[in-house]
Amino acid sequence: MRFAGKRAVVTGGASGIGRATALRLAEEGAEVLIGDVDEAGGGALAQGSGGRIAFQRTDVTKVDDIAALVAAADAAGGLDIMVNNAGAGGARDPIDTISADDWDRTQALLLRSVAMGIRHAAPLMAARGGGAIVNTSSVSALGSGYAPTAYSTAKAGVLHLTKMAAADLAQHHIRVNAVVPGFIATNIFTASLGIAGAAQQQANAMIAAGAAKAQPIQRTGTPEDVAAAIAFLASDDASFITGTSILVDGGLTIGPRHSWDPDTPSLFAALEAFAK
Ligand SMILES: NC(=O)c1ccc[n+]([C@@H]2O[C@H](COP(=O)([O-])OP(=O)(O)OC[C@H]3O[C@@H](n4cnc5c(N)ncnc54)[C@H](O)[C@@H]3O)[C@@H](O)[C@H]2O)c1
């Protein structure tokens, strides 16, 4: 019960990583307010939570919505934990064709939302003597090949924002950290491509099967894997940790595939065979 007596806000809490985080925090004693554009999903989660999770419709691209979300948590008894997690794939165009509007929309969804989440949560936390903020970045912040350019750039921004905010807010006893998920089986892939209904289930099954083989730990990464890291960073177990991030990627970014997959030969192995 690491979060007994604490109140948390989780954006994007209606699905995937945010949903698992809301459930994990609530399971460990927190009262959780989730903000999401998905009213059906958010409402259903709140309804089935026995009063531990509440839902407020929130579009994180709207600063007023974010301010209203954290204000609601504060009014209910104070804000201790803020998880800036909501997101979607954003614009998929490469840099030589993307429009300025699509670029701005993607940054507003994935980077400005996190900045404004921190901006509006921090003063409320500071007034209570401190708090913990956790932001969701992505392995796409670390290199190419994981996600589109606008998304990946925003997620890299989230990592640096995490450090800058940690520096700004340490004096108020607010810790700021990030999680860096790898390939996690959620609706984000199908939602970003507009795949819905029965086709979504089929596509999600394909994604889960692919995700099981994508990294050295050969199983599908789950929202609960990431929620566990978020809960750790939000908890007093991490009370000396700020301005950093935890990779939750099953080893995806350890190195090239041939370094961990015996079925993928390296160029060096081919040269060794040639030399014999
Ligand atoms: N799934 C992965 O492999 C993966 C990897 C790295 C990072 N992430 C990040 O994890 C976070 C959660 O994604 P997920 O995988 O759980 O996906 P998901 O689609 O299951 O959940 C995302 C949630 O965000 C909500 N959302 C989208 N736009 C919103 C908006 N404008 N305002 C409020 N809510 C909005 C959606 O309705 C949804 O409930 C995202 O920031 C995503 O970029 C996911």
The ligand as a MOL file (V3000), in Angstrom:
LIG
                    3D

  0  0  0     0  0            999 V3000
M  V30 BEGIN CTAB
M  V30 COUNTS 44 48 0 0 0
M  V30 BEGIN ATOM
M  V30 1 N 2.4710 0.7590 -26.7020 0
M  V30 2 C 3.7560 0.9870 -26.9380 0
M  V30 3 O 4.4700 0.1570 -27.5290 0
M  V30 4 C 4.3730 2.2830 -26.4640 0
M  V30 5 C 5.7700 2.3970 -26.5530 0
M  V30 6 C 6.3640 3.5630 -26.1330 0
M  V30 7 C 5.5990 4.6000 -25.6320 0
M  V30 8 N 4.2420 4.4760 -25.5690 0 CHG=1
M  V30 9 C 3.4930 5.6120 -25.0350 0
M  V30 10 O 2.6970 5.1700 -23.9670 0
M  V30 11 C 1.6110 6.0800 -23.7830 0
M  V30 12 C 0.3280 5.2880 -23.6400 0
M  V30 13 O 0.0620 4.6250 -24.8550 0
M  V30 14 P -0.5470 3.1450 -24.9200 0
M  V30 15 O 0.4250 2.2970 -25.6330 0
M  V30 16 O -1.0340 2.7410 -23.6010 0 CHG=-1
M  V30 17 O -1.7390 3.3820 -25.9590 0
M  V30 18 P -3.3370 3.3180 -25.8030 0
M  V30 19 O -3.8710 3.7180 -27.1260 0
M  V30 20 O -3.7450 2.0110 -25.2480 0
M  V30 21 O -3.6430 4.4450 -24.7110 0
M  V30 22 C -3.4800 5.8140 -24.9920 0
M  V30 23 C -4.6020 6.5640 -24.3050 0
M  V30 24 O -4.3980 7.9780 -24.5450 0
M  V30 25 C -5.6600 8.5320 -24.8660 0
M  V30 26 N -5.4970 9.7530 -25.6510 0
M  V30 27 C -5.1160 9.8750 -26.9390 0
M  V30 28 N -5.1500 11.1700 -27.3060 0
M  V30 29 C -5.5540 11.8770 -26.2150 0
M  V30 30 C -5.7910 13.2490 -25.9580 0
M  V30 31 N -5.6330 14.1840 -26.9040 0
M  V30 32 N -6.1860 13.6090 -24.7220 0
M  V30 33 C -6.3660 12.6770 -23.7570 0
M  V30 34 N -6.1880 11.3620 -23.9430 0
M  V30 35 C -5.7760 10.9720 -25.1650 0
M  V30 36 C -6.3720 7.4450 -25.6540 0
M  V30 37 O -7.7770 7.6690 -25.6930 0
M  V30 38 C -5.9770 6.2140 -24.8720 0
M  V30 39 O -6.8900 5.9390 -23.8310 0
M  V30 40 C 1.6450 7.0110 -24.9820 0
M  V30 41 O 2.2550 8.2390 -24.6190 0
M  V30 42 C 2.5180 6.2820 -25.9760 0
M  V30 43 O 3.1250 7.1500 -26.8770 0
M  V30 44 C 3.6160 3.3370 -25.9730 0
M  V30 END ATOM
M  V30 BEGIN BOND
M  V30 1 1 1 2
M  V30 2 2 2 3
M  V30 3 1 2 4
M  V30 4 1 4 5
M  V30 5 2 4 44
M  V30 6 2 5 6
M  V30 7 1 6 7
M  V30 8 2 7 8
M  V30 9 1 8 9
M  V30 10 1 8 44
M  V30 11 1 9 10
M  V30 12 1 9 42
M  V30 13 1 10 11
M  V30 14 1 11 12
M  V30 15 1 11 40
M  V30 16 1 12 13
M  V30 17 1 13 14
M  V30 18 2 14 15
M  V30 19 1 14 16
M  V30 20 1 14 17
M  V30 21 1 17 18
M  V30 22 2 18 19
M  V30 23 1 18 20
M  V30 24 1 18 21
M  V30 25 1 21 22
M  V30 26 1 22 23
M  V30 27 1 23 24
M  V30 28 1 23 38
M  V30 29 1 24 25
M  V30 30 1 25 26
M  V30 31 1 25 36
M  V30 32 1 26 27
M  V30 33 1 26 35
M  V30 34 2 27 28
M  V30 35 1 28 29
M  V30 36 1 29 30
M  V30 37 2 29 35
M  V30 38 1 30 31
M  V30 39 2 30 32
M  V30 40 1 32 33
M  V30 41 2 33 34
M  V30 42 1 34 35
M  V30 43 1 36 37
M  V30 44 1 36 38
M  V30 45 1 38 39
M  V30 46 1 40 41
M  V30 47 1 40 42
M  V30 48 1 42 43
M  V30 END BOND
M  V30 END CTAB
M  END
